[in-house]
Amino acid sequence: MRQRHKLTQAALADKLGTTQQTIQRWETNKTSIPSKALKELAIVFDCSVDELLGIAEYSRTRYSTWFLTKSEKKGRRKLVGYYGGVYLTLQGVPKIQNYPIDDIAAKTIKNSFPVLENGSLGLPWMCFETMDNRILFVNLKAVKVAEVYTDDYECAPAFEHPEVYRFLTEWNIDEIENGITASEIAEQEGISENLAEKAIGIIMHYEKTEEENWSGISFHSVNIYWLDGEKTSHYLDRKLWWDLDDIIKIYNVPELYYSDTDEIPSGTIFIQEGTDEDAYINFLNLDHIALIEVPAIKYWQIACEDSPDLLDIRDISPYMPHKNNNQ
C-alpha cells in the first residue's frame, strides 16, 4: 500500500506522527500495528482496515478520494464509485436536504419512484445509504422534488473516510468541552492530529448545518423530521433498529412479506423506540414522518450483533464493523 501511494517510510511516518523505525518494524512484522494506527493507515491509503489486515476479499473504493466507478480488473467484481449528491425537498422540512451519494444509492433513488405502468405502488418509503454515515428513510408521500446530480454538475456535500465517523461513534463527545484543540484530542485519545482535525471538522459541520450544539451531537441517535416541521432525536436501540430493518427488508423484497401481491396493506404503521423492559416506550407514527436519518455505523454495529454472519459479507457497506472487532 505504501509503495502504491509512492510514499517512503519516512514520509508515511511523518503523516502518522511516528518514526521511520516504527514503520519498518510494522512492515517486517517485528511488531503488530495498534488498532488506532490501523485507522490512520486506512485514511492515508484510502482503503478499509479489512484490506490492510488481508480480510477483505474485494477492495472498497467508496472513500473520499475516489470520484469515478472503476472497471472490472483481473476478475474482480465491479468496484463501487463516488457519484455525486441528492437534493431532497420535503413537506414539513423547511430546508432542502443535500447528501453525498455513491452510484449504488443513485441507482436506488432513481428506481424508487413509481410510475403508472409499474402498477402497484408498494411501500411508500425509499431507503438508501449516503457517504456521510447516514442511512436515510424517505417518505415518498412527503417528497416534493428529488434532484439527483453527478459530481460533473455540482460538488456534493463534504464527507470523510469511514474511519473518521467510526472514531466519532466510539468517542465520548459529551465529555469533551467545545473549544478543545486537535492537539489536545490527539494527546487524550492517542491518535494523530490529522484524525483529530477531521473529527472536529465533522462536528463543526454539524453545528453549522444542523444547528446543533457540540454537547447535543450524537452518532448514536436517529433524527426524525416530521411533516409538521418538528425535528426529534431518538436513541437507536435494538427495537428501533429492528423496525427500521424491517422497512428495508419490505422495501427491497416485498413479495417475501406479501405473497398474494406486492402492494403493502393500507393503514397506519408505527415504529417503536424502547421495550417493555425500559422505563418508557415511544410509538412513532410513520404516516406523519417525512424523513428519518440513521447513523450508519451504529446501525451496522447492531445489525452484526444480531446477525454475525453479516461480517462475512464485505460489500454491504463501508460502515460495517471490522471483522476482527470483538464488539
N, C-alpha and C positions, 0 to 999 in steps of 0.2 A: 504493500500500500504506500509506504514512504517513497519507494523508488518510482512508483507510478505517478506520484504527485511531484516528482523531481525535487525532493527535499533531502538535504543532508541530515545526518543525525544531529548535528549542532543546530541546524535551522528548526528541526522538529522540537528539539529540547527547548529552544527559545520560545516557541509557540505554547508549549505546555508549562513553562516556568520550572523546568527541571534541568538536569545536566546531561551532557552527551554520554557520559558513562552509564547513566541510568537507562537511556535508550538502548545502548549497546547490550546491557545485561538483559533487557526485555527481549531483544531480537535473538540473542544467543540462548535464551531460555534458562539463564542462570538465576533469574528471579521472575516471579509471576507479576503480571500487571495488576495494580489495585483497581477496584471497580470504578472509582471516581476517575482514574486516568483513562479507563476504557471509554467512558462517556466523552472525555476530552478528545481522544483519538477519533472517535466516531464523528465528532463535529468537524475536526480538522480534515479528515479523509472523506467527509460527505458520504457516510455509509452507516449501517446499523452495527450495534455491538455484536449481534449474532454473526455478522460477516467476519468481524475481527476474530471471533472465537472459533470460526470454521463450522458453526452450527447451521447457518442459513444455507439452504440448497440453491437459492437463487439470489442474485443481487437485487437490492432495492434502489430505486432512483427517485423516490418521492420526497426528495430533500431540496433545500433552498437553492442550490447552485445548478439544478437541472431544469431546463425550460422546454425541452422537446422530448417526445416519445422516441425511444431508441428502437432500432430494428432488431430483429432476432439475429443472434450471432452464435455460432458454434452450438446449435441445437438448443439454446436457452429459450425459454418462453418469452413472449413479448414483455419488455420491461415497461413499467408504469412511468408516465412523464407528467410534468407540470403542464397545466392547460391555461389557466387564467383566473377568472373570477365569476361571481354571480351577484347581481343586484336583486334584492327581494323587496318589493313594495307591498306591504301587508296591511290589511284592515286593522285598525286599532293600534298599530305601531307607528308613532309619529315620524320616526327617522328611517330612511331607506337603509336596509342592511346590506353590507358588502362583504363577501367572503372569498378567500383564495381557494381554488379547487384544482384537482388533477383531472386527467381525462376520464377516469372511471366515474367520478362524480358528475362531470359534464354529460356523459352518456346517460347516467341515471336520471338526471334532471330532464333532459330532452325527451326521455321515454316516459316520464311521469304524468304528462298532461294528456288526458283522454280526448279523443276526437270522436265525432259521431259514428264513423264507420267501425270504431273499435267495440261498439256495443256497450256492455256493462261498464259502469264507472269504477266498480270495485271500492277498495278502501280509499277514502278521500284524503290520504296523507302521503307525503313524499319524504323519504329518508335518504340521507347521504352524508358522507364524511368530508370535512374540509381539511385544509392543510395547516390550520392553526389550532389543532387539538380540540375540535368540536365534532360531534355527531348531531346533525340537525333533523328535527321532525317538523315538517311544514304542513299546516292545514291548507289543502288546496282550495277550500272554500273561502279562505282569507286572502288568497293571492290575488292582487290586482295586476301586477306585472312581474315577470321573472325574466331578467335580461342576462343571458349567458354570453360572456365575451372572452376572446382569447387575449394572450399577452401582446399580440400584434396590435390590438385595438387600444388597450389601456393597461397600465400596470395594476395588477391586483394588490390588495392589502398585503402588508408585510407579514411574514411568518418566519419562524425559526426551526432549526433542526429539532426532531422529536425528543432528543436527549435534554434539551433545554426545558421543554414542557415536563419531561419526566422528573427533572430536578425540582421544578416548582411544585409538582404534585406531591413529592416526598418531603419537601421543605416546609417548615412551620412558619408560614408568613405571619400569622397572628402574633408571634412572639418577637417579631422584628419591628422596630420603630421606623417610621418614614424618615428619610434623610440619611439612612445608612449608606456608606460608600461601598463601591465594588471591592476595594481592598479589604475592608472590614468583613464583608461577607466571605471573601476568599479565605481570609485567615480563620474565621469561625468555622467554616464548613469544610476546610481543607481542599478547596477547588482553586482553579486558576481565576485570575481577574477577568479573563476573556469570557468565561462561562458566567461569572457573577454579573458582568456588564450586560450580557444578553438577557439574563433573568430580570434585572432591574428594568431593562428596556421594555420587556413584555408587560411588566406591572405598570410602568408609566403609560404605556399604550392603553391598558385597561382603564386607568384613571382618566385619560383624556377622552377616549371614545365611548366608554361605558358609563362615565361619570360616577365611578366608584371610588371610595376612599381606600387607601392602602390596606387598612385593617379589615375591610369588607370584601376583599378579593379572595375568592376561593376556587381551587381547582378540583374540589370535591362536590360542588353544588350544581344543580340543574337550574338554569334560568328559564322562566316561563313568561312569555309575552301574551297577555290576554287581549281579546277582541275589544274590550272597553278601554284599552290604553294602559292598564296596570301591568307592572312587572313584579314578579315574585321569585324568590330563590328557595330551593328545596334541596336538602342533603340527599345525595344519591345513595340511598340504602339499597339493600338487596331486593326488597319488594318493589320499589320504584323501578329498579333495573329490570326486574322480571317482566313487569308490564310493558316497559319500553322495548324489551327484546321481543315480546310477543307481537308488538306493532311491526317490527322489522320483518319477523317471520311471515306474518299475514300479508304484509306488503309485497314481499319477494315471491312467495308461493301461496297464493290464496286458495288454490284448489286442494291443498293439503288440509285446509281447515273447513272448506265448504265443498263437499263432493258433488252436490247437485248443480251448483252454479258458482261462478267466481265472484258473484255480487255479494258484498258484505251486507248482512241484515241491517235495516234501518233501526234507529233508536239511540238513546243516549248511552255513551260508554264512558266509564270513569277509569282513571289510573290511580293507584293507591300509594301513598307515602306512609311508611310505618306499618307495624303488625300488631296483633293482639298483645304481644309481649312488651310493646312500647307504652309510654305514658299517654300517647295520643296517636290518632290515625287521621290523615288527611285524604279525602277523596276529591280528585281533581277532574272536573268535567271537560272532556276533550272537545265537546261542541263549542266551548267558549274560549278555547285556546287557539292563538294564531301561529305561534312558533315556540318550539322547545329547543334550547341549546344544552347539550350534554357534554361534559368533559370527557374526551375520548379515552385518555389513559386510564382514568378511574373506571370508566365503563368496561374497558377490556380487562382490567385487573379483576373486577367482579366476575366477568364472563369466564375467565380462565380458572378462577376458583370454583365456579360451578361446573365447568367442563374442561378439565385439564388437558384433554386431547386437542383442544384448540391450539395449544403451544406447538403442536406438530404441523400446523397449517401456517406456514411462514408468510404467505402472501395475502393474508386477510387485511392487515392494516400496519402501517409503520408505527402505530402506537401500541401494538401488542406488547405485553410484558416479555422480558428476556427469558429465554428458555432455561437459563441457569439461575433464574431468580427464585429464591426459596419461597417468596410470597406467591 
